[in-house]
Amino acid sequence: MKLTVNNREFAIDADPAMPLLWALRDVIGLTGTKFGCGAGQCGACTVHLDGQAIRSCITPISEAEGKKLTTIEAATDGTDRVGAAVHAAWLKHDVAQCGYCQSGQIMSAIAFLKSQPSGKPPTSAEIDAAMDGNICRCGTYARIRTAVADAARKIA
Amino acid sequence: MLPNIDYRDLPRAAQRLMARSQNDEAVTLPRRSFLKLAGAGGLALGAFPHLVMAQAAGQGTSALKPTEQPSAFVQIAANGEVTVTINRLEFGQGVQTALPMILAEELDADWSLVRSRHGSNDGAYIDPRFGIHLTGGSNSIKNSFTQYRELGARARAMLLSAAAVRWKVDAATLRTQSGTVLAPDGRKLGYGELAEAAMALPVPEKVTLKDPKDFRIIGRPTSRLDARAKSSGQQNFGIDVRLPGQLTAVVARPPVCSARALPRWTTMRRAPSRV
């Protein structure tokens, strides 16, 4: 079957039930997306499927056929306005500590900001609710919230 | 104090480390135990309170070994990029930025040209106080502060000597500024241009360290060197390592507590018999 990832087509010879996470990491070789729990609970595996944030560890590749997948590598390569704003905010506020959860955090943040009506920056409570599915053992939550708010102001 | 831990259960080497920290002596481990630990790879300890020692204010650190060559810790490329090798694991605590800051301070490097990398299991990268590869116990900066300062100062002295030779002047008349050596008559050379010549010079035994009031890097809030990689999916972690012929082991767990057997659907793939 064919997967379209970051605007490129890949021919995948795998069980249609294989989680997208493993197709991305092991078959295609895009290792920016991380495995955290394998149960959709931690958010480290977050990618975009037709622009929606999904947990790739519990989404089979059959779900992605005919749709567009975006991973952290493309989302932060500067070609997307929202992704670039989030990346810049992440650097400005020195958000990452160990960094393992950060790909998932950023993908969730980008999808959230894209879903917001323009001209209306989200409240702290709205940011917290949107980012609720991404956990961080290092506890850099305060800086995540600051960076998301900062990026929101920039793209408003 | 950590509750519910019987310290006698800890490996003997860890017990000795803690005993030493209580004596506040810099004693090297007996060679045999060092070899044993080296075989096991590095040792990472949690934040055992016994290992937290009071800052030895004003004391010199345990003497740097003559074998700690600056070249194992700092490489200066022809384009002026300074790559500092850290003797710790970075796992979010910031040593990958802090240790280069310490070295760059005494080296008087251009911070925008400083990069960092992890050291190998080579003996050069042991903790100078404990004598083993170790990241933990809040010891990294404390035990390597003077070490990295002296490495930076030594490299700077070698760059000054190289410039002095090139210009045929006394090194004492020269000064540095953020990655450049300056002569009183206005001539200047970047560290990159001097690096090859400098690294060929003998490593000075004694170096003078900066007065802390002159620090311009240490003590200033600084963005992490690994921030960009960690916010773009570029940073590699253990799970991302792919070596030729690498096998992956997973634990086959039954889905319920106290199960006596694995479910029938579990497919076990046998490793090749030579593994």
Interface residues (C-beta under 8 A of the other chain):
Chain A: L30 T31 G32 T33 K34 F35 T71 I72 E73 T76 D77 H87 W90 L91 D94 V95 A96 Q97 C98 G99 Y100 Q102 S103 I106 C138
Chain B: F91 G92 Q93 G94 S223 R224 D226 A227 R228 A229 K230 S231 S232 G233 Q234 Q235 N236 F237 I239 D240
